[in-house]
């Protein structure tokens, strides 16, 4: 597994898709590092990765003292349990998976206790899957209204994980729906909400996501290979 070569190849594919989409402002690549050890993560960072995303709080806390993410920004991209909020706020640059009033309140309270403002994304369950986290598309505006009243958070945009596609370009309709929602919510004017990040697209569908308007991708296996069993 040549991680440097994988990163180079993915960057080239991202640039080509961005050109086709007429994307301006660049596409941020977040390396999804779940199950991968610090030395492998550091190899990716040396290859040019500037953002890493972890799914599990305990794994993140184990890797931080080992210098796993040094040289990159750290994101939390997994389901965040309320009792783990205190470990994540202030430890990451962006929490991508906020999907409830309770989480907004807990994150905001913890951030204010630390004297910071925590950047977050609202996670949207665009496919309406009961097995996945995320707020329904019709509830996003209501949750943003709640965020607007919480001074400890700053909403930077939206994130989604669409259903597993069963055909080529099978997620395009979900990505298109997300982009429309992203644009619509961008019309709202709040001091602590700025729709600038649309995080969608993973190893199997990131080019499709870019064509629909994504400007942040979360890619794991295409960089690191299959997840390790831990």
matplotlib code that plots the C-alpha trace (Angstrom):
import matplotlib.pyplot as plt

x = [0.0, 1.7, -0.2, 1.7, 0.8, -2.9, -3.0, -1.5, -4.0, -6.9, -5.8, -5.6, -9.1, -10.4, -8.8, -10.3, -13.8, -13.6, -12.6, -15.6, -17.9, -16.5, -15.8, -14.2, -12.4, -10.9, -12.0, -10.8, -9.8, -10.3, -8.5, -10.8, -8.4, -10.6, -8.7, -5.4, -2.3, -0.4, 2.5, 0.2, -1.7, 1.6, 2.6, -0.5, 0.2, 3.7, 2.1, 0.1, -3.0, -3.9, -7.2, -7.8, -11.2, -11.8, -15.1, -14.6, -13.8, -11.8, -9.7, -9.0, -8.0, -5.6, -4.0, -3.6, -0.8, 1.0, 1.2, -1.0, -2.5, 0.5, 0.7, -3.0, -6.3, -8.4, -12.2, -14.6, -16.8, -18.6, -21.7, -21.1, -22.6, -23.6, -21.3, -18.3, -18.8, -16.4, -13.6, -14.2, -14.9, -11.7, -9.7, -10.9, -11.2, -14.5, -17.3, -19.1, -21.8, -24.1, -27.8, -29.8, -30.7, -29.1, -25.7, -25.8, -26.5, -23.8, -21.2, -22.0, -21.8, -18.5, -17.1, -18.0, -16.5, -13.2, -13.5, -13.8, -16.3, -16.6, -17.0, -19.6, -21.5, -25.1, -25.4, -28.3, -29.9, -30.7, -31.9, -34.2, -32.5, -33.4, -30.0, -28.1, -27.7, -28.6, -31.5, -34.1, -33.9, -37.1, -35.7, -32.5, -33.9, -35.3, -32.0, -30.2, -32.5, -31.5, -27.8, -28.3, -29.1, -26.0, -23.0, -20.6, -21.0, -20.4, -22.1, -19.9, -22.2, -23.7, -22.6, -24.3, -23.7, -26.1, -27.5, -25.2, -25.5, -26.5, -25.7, -23.2, -24.1, -26.8, -26.3, -26.4, -30.0, -29.1, -26.1, -28.2, -30.8, -28.1, -26.6, -30.1, -30.5, -27.1, -27.9, -31.3, -29.9, -27.1, -29.8, -30.3, -28.6, -27.3, -24.1, -22.9, -24.0, -22.2, -22.9, -19.4, -18.7, -20.7, -19.1, -20.2, -18.6, -16.4, -14.1, -16.7, -18.5, -16.4, -16.2, -20.0, -20.2, -17.9, -20.0, -23.1, -21.3, -19.4, -16.4, -15.2, -14.7, -14.1, -12.0, -10.6, -10.1, -9.0, -6.1, -5.3, -6.9, -9.4, -10.1, -8.1, -9.8, -9.3]
y = [0.0, 3.2, 5.9, 8.7, 7.4, 7.0, 10.6, 11.9, 9.9, 11.1, 14.7, 14.4, 12.9, 15.7, 18.4, 16.8, 16.6, 20.1, 21.4, 19.6, 21.0, 24.5, 24.5, 27.5, 27.8, 24.3, 21.0, 20.0, 16.3, 14.8, 11.5, 9.2, 7.5, 5.1, 1.9, 3.1, 3.5, 6.8, 5.9, 5.3, 8.5, 10.4, 8.8, 10.3, 13.7, 13.7, 13.0, 16.2, 15.4, 18.5, 17.3, 14.0, 12.7, 10.2, 8.3, 7.1, 9.2, 6.6, 5.8, 9.6, 10.0, 7.1, 8.5, 12.1, 11.6, 9.5, 12.4, 10.7, 14.0, 16.3, 18.6, 18.3, 19.6, 17.1, 16.6, 14.4, 12.7, 9.9, 9.7, 11.8, 10.5, 13.1, 11.7, 12.1, 15.7, 16.9, 15.0, 16.3, 20.0, 22.0, 18.9, 19.0, 21.9, 20.7, 18.5, 17.2, 15.2, 17.5, 16.4, 17.3, 20.2, 18.3, 18.1, 21.7, 22.7, 20.4, 21.4, 25.1, 24.8, 22.9, 25.4, 28.4, 26.7, 26.4, 30.0, 29.0, 28.8, 25.3, 25.0, 22.4, 21.0, 19.8, 16.2, 15.5, 12.1, 12.8, 9.3, 9.0, 5.8, 4.7, 3.1, 6.4, 9.5, 12.9, 15.3, 15.1, 17.6, 19.2, 19.7, 21.5, 25.0, 24.3, 23.1, 26.1, 28.3, 26.6, 26.9, 30.6, 31.1, 29.2, 31.4, 28.5, 27.1, 28.3, 26.4, 26.2, 24.1, 20.6, 17.0, 13.9, 10.1, 9.0, 5.5, 2.9, 3.2, 0.0, 1.5, 3.9, 7.5, 6.1, 8.8, 11.8, 12.6, 12.7, 14.9, 17.2, 17.4, 18.3, 21.0, 22.6, 22.4, 23.9, 26.8, 27.4, 27.4, 29.8, 32.4, 32.5, 35.4, 34.7, 35.9, 32.3, 30.5, 30.6, 28.0, 27.5, 23.7, 21.0, 17.7, 14.7, 12.1, 9.2, 6.7, 5.2, 8.4, 11.5, 12.5, 12.3, 14.4, 17.1, 17.3, 18.0, 20.7, 19.2, 21.1, 18.7, 15.0, 12.2, 9.5, 6.5, 3.2, 4.9, 6.3, 3.7, 0.5, -1.6, -0.7, -2.7, -5.0, -3.6]
z = [0.0, -1.2, 0.7, -1.0, -4.4, -3.3, -2.1, -5.3, -7.4, -5.4, -5.6, -9.4, -9.5, -7.2, -9.4, -12.6, -11.0, -9.7, -13.1, -14.6, -12.0, -12.3, -8.6, -7.1, -3.8, -3.7, -2.4, 1.1, 1.5, 5.0, 5.5, 7.5, 9.8, 11.7, 12.8, 11.2, 13.5, 14.1, 11.9, 8.9, 9.6, 9.8, 6.4, 4.9, 6.5, 5.0, 1.7, 1.9, 4.0, 6.0, 7.6, 9.5, 10.7, 13.5, 14.1, 17.6, 20.7, 22.5, 19.5, 19.0, 22.6, 22.4, 19.2, 20.2, 22.8, 20.2, 17.8, 15.2, 13.8, 14.2, 11.1, 10.3, 11.5, 13.4, 12.7, 14.5, 11.9, 13.8, 15.9, 19.0, 22.2, 24.7, 27.4, 25.1, 24.2, 26.9, 25.3, 21.8, 22.2, 21.9, 20.9, 17.3, 14.8, 13.5, 14.7, 11.6, 13.2, 15.2, 14.8, 17.9, 20.2, 23.0, 21.3, 20.4, 24.0, 25.4, 22.9, 23.4, 27.2, 27.1, 24.6, 26.8, 29.8, 27.8, 26.6, 22.9, 20.1, 18.6, 14.8, 13.8, 10.9, 11.0, 10.0, 7.7, 7.2, 3.6, 2.8, 5.8, 7.0, 10.5, 11.0, 10.5, 12.6, 11.3, 11.4, 8.7, 5.8, 7.0, 10.5, 9.5, 9.7, 13.1, 14.4, 12.9, 14.8, 18.0, 17.0, 16.4, 20.1, 21.3, 21.4, 22.0, 18.6, 15.0, 12.2, 9.2, 7.0, 6.5, 6.3, 5.1, 4.6, 1.8, 1.5, 0.0, -3.8, -5.7, -9.2, -10.8, -9.8, -7.5, -4.9, -7.3, -6.3, -2.7, -3.3, -5.4, -2.6, -0.1, -2.3, -2.7, 1.1, 1.6, -0.7, 0.9, 4.4, 3.2, 2.8, 6.5, 8.3, 11.7, 13.4, 14.1, 11.0, 7.7, 5.1, 3.7, 4.0, 2.3, 3.5, 1.4, -0.7, 0.4, -1.3, -3.6, -4.7, -4.1, -7.7, -8.0, -4.8, -6.2, -9.4, -7.2, -5.2, -2.4, -1.2, 1.6, 1.2, 3.8, 2.2, 4.0, 2.2, -1.1, 0.9, 3.5, 2.1, 4.1, 7.7, 10.2, 12.7, 16.2]

ax = plt.figure().add_subplot(projection="3d")
ax.plot(x, y, z, "-o")
ax.set_aspect("equal")
plt.show()
